[in-house]
Amino acid sequence: MTELNIDTERPESLLKTRGTDHITIWGSNAEDTIEFYQDILGMALVLKQPNLDDPSQTHLFFDTGDGTILTFFVSDERDSAHGQRGQTGSVHHISYKIDPEEFEEITEALDEAGYGYNIFNRGIFHSIYTQDNNGLVVELSADKYSIPDDRRAEVLAKAHELRVEDGADYAKEEHLEQALDELGIEYEKVELPEASTGVGI
């Protein structure tokens, strides 16, 4: 395998992105899409207009919670359909941040709404996995530690360095905590439920 350069320094390149503006997904119909993303996940529907490339479709814009936009091309002619199959170039899943203090409340809400889910302890964060109306895997990710957004990449890069030194297969809670300590970042740990790592499942 090619040696990877894990670093927070921006590489020399033709251009440099400035963050994610939006992600667009082929959706089914407006009603089912709005029900899941607005009514279940609580995203504000901030814009609705025709798909400018194909005006027979509608373009829905949702605010994911931090100003990053998620959009869907939808049509009343398309039914929701579960059972997506992964292939090269397709989306495996999309992850959204949640307030760790609301972790239990969110799982209860999913139960009440009839959406199945799995909970995993992913080492450096906790995750709830569910599916939207089309079978797209949606991850709801809760940070175990309060990490400043502007230092997140730095913390992850340091945790990677520490897990390699440790010979661990993946970054674990202790690597993240040690990274925060070494970088001099004050933090509070959030108590989250016991869960499997999901490794190898």
SVG drawing of the C-alpha trace seen along z (x, -y; Angstrom):
<svg xmlns="http://www.w3.org/2000/svg" viewBox="-46 -29 51 38">
<polyline fill="none" stroke="black" stroke-width="0.4" points="0.0,0.0 1.2,-3.5 2.5,-5.4 -0.1,-8.0 0.8,-11.5 -1.6,-12.1 -1.2,-15.8 -3.2,-18.9 -1.1,-21.0 -2.8,-21.8 -1.0,-20.1 0.5,-21.8 -2.2,-21.6 -3.9,-23.3 -6.5,-24.8 -7.7,-24.7 -11.3,-24.1 -12.7,-26.1 -15.1,-23.6 -18.3,-21.7 -20.8,-24.0 -23.5,-21.3 -24.1,-17.7 -26.8,-16.7 -28.5,-13.3 -30.9,-11.7 -34.1,-11.5 -37.4,-9.9 -40.4,-12.2 -40.7,-15.4 -43.2,-14.1 -41.1,-11.2 -37.9,-13.1 -39.3,-16.0 -40.9,-13.6 -37.5,-12.0 -35.1,-14.9 -37.4,-17.6 -39.7,-15.7 -37.4,-13.0 -33.9,-14.6 -35.1,-18.2 -33.4,-19.8 -34.9,-23.1 -36.2,-23.1 -34.7,-26.5 -35.2,-26.5 -37.4,-24.8 -37.1,-25.4 -36.9,-23.5 -33.8,-21.5 -32.2,-24.0 -30.7,-21.2 -34.1,-19.4 -37.1,-21.6 -39.4,-18.5 -37.7,-17.7 -37.8,-19.7 -34.7,-20.8 -35.0,-20.7 -32.4,-22.5 -32.0,-21.5 -29.8,-23.1 -28.1,-20.3 -27.6,-22.4 -24.4,-24.3 -25.2,-26.1 -23.9,-23.2 -26.6,-22.4 -27.9,-19.0 -30.0,-19.0 -32.2,-16.5 -33.5,-16.2 -37.0,-14.8 -39.9,-13.9 -43.5,-12.9 -43.0,-10.2 -40.5,-8.3 -41.4,-6.1 -39.1,-5.7 -37.1,-2.5 -35.1,-0.6 -32.3,1.8 -29.5,-0.3 -26.4,1.6 -22.9,0.2 -20.7,-0.2 -17.6,-2.2 -18.5,-5.9 -21.7,-5.5 -22.3,-7.0 -21.8,-4.6 -23.3,-6.8 -23.7,-10.4 -23.0,-11.4 -24.5,-14.2 -23.4,-15.6 -25.8,-15.3 -25.7,-16.7 -24.3,-13.9 -26.6,-15.0 -29.6,-14.1 -28.3,-10.6 -30.9,-8.7 -33.7,-11.1 -32.8,-10.6 -32.9,-6.8 -36.3,-7.0 -37.6,-9.3 -36.4,-6.9 -38.2,-4.0 -41.4,-6.0 -41.2,-6.9 -40.6,-3.3 -37.1,-3.7 -34.7,-0.8 -31.2,-1.7 -27.9,-0.3 -25.5,-1.9 -21.8,-1.5 -18.8,-2.8 -16.5,-3.9 -13.5,-4.6 -13.3,-8.3 -17.0,-8.9 -20.4,-7.2 -22.7,-6.5 -26.4,-5.7 -27.0,-4.2 -30.4,-4.3 -31.7,-4.5 -33.7,-7.2 -36.7,-6.6 -34.6,-5.3 -32.3,-3.0 -29.4,-5.5 -27.4,-4.8 -27.5,-7.8 -25.1,-8.0 -25.8,-10.3 -22.5,-10.9 -21.9,-12.1 -18.5,-13.3 -17.2,-11.8 -15.2,-15.0 -15.9,-18.6 -13.4,-19.4 -13.2,-23.0 -14.3,-22.8 -11.3,-24.8 -8.9,-22.2 -10.8,-19.0 -8.5,-18.1 -5.4,-18.7 -6.8,-16.4 -7.6,-13.6 -4.2,-13.8 -2.5,-13.6 -4.8,-10.7 -3.8,-8.9 -0.1,-9.4 -0.6,-8.0 -2.6,-5.0 0.2,-4.1 2.8,-4.4 0.5,-2.2 0.2,0.4 -3.6,0.2 -5.8,1.1 -8.0,-2.0 -8.1,-5.2 -9.5,-4.6 -10.8,-6.7 -7.5,-6.7 -5.7,-8.0 -8.1,-10.8 -7.8,-11.7 -4.0,-11.6 -4.1,-13.8 -6.2,-16.4 -3.8,-16.3 -0.7,-16.6 -2.2,-19.5 -3.1,-21.3 -6.8,-21.4 -9.2,-21.5 -12.1,-19.1 -15.0,-17.5 -15.9,-13.9 -19.5,-13.0 -21.0,-9.8 -22.5,-7.6 -24.1,-4.2 -22.1,-1.0 -21.9,0.3 -20.0,2.7 -17.3,1.2 -19.0,3.0 -15.6,4.0 -15.8,6.8 -19.6,6.9"/>
</svg>
